[in-house]
């Protein structure tokens, strides 16, 4: 059950990135495969969100040590 608490938000971030890029790709009528661009963007978004969360967590820990 605990694994779902990690995997579900990660899956949601990937799917949101995929959906946005796929929709924009189709709307713009760009040539090529929108699925590939969507998945790549989804996983890049996941990497960015994970990096930001880790950075935020480190800052919070540093602030707690100071007080």
Buried (B, 14 or more C-beta within 10 A) or exposed (E): EEEEEEEEEEEEBBEBBBEBBBEBBEEEEEEEEBEEBBBEBBBEBBEEBEEEEEEEEEEEEEEEEEE
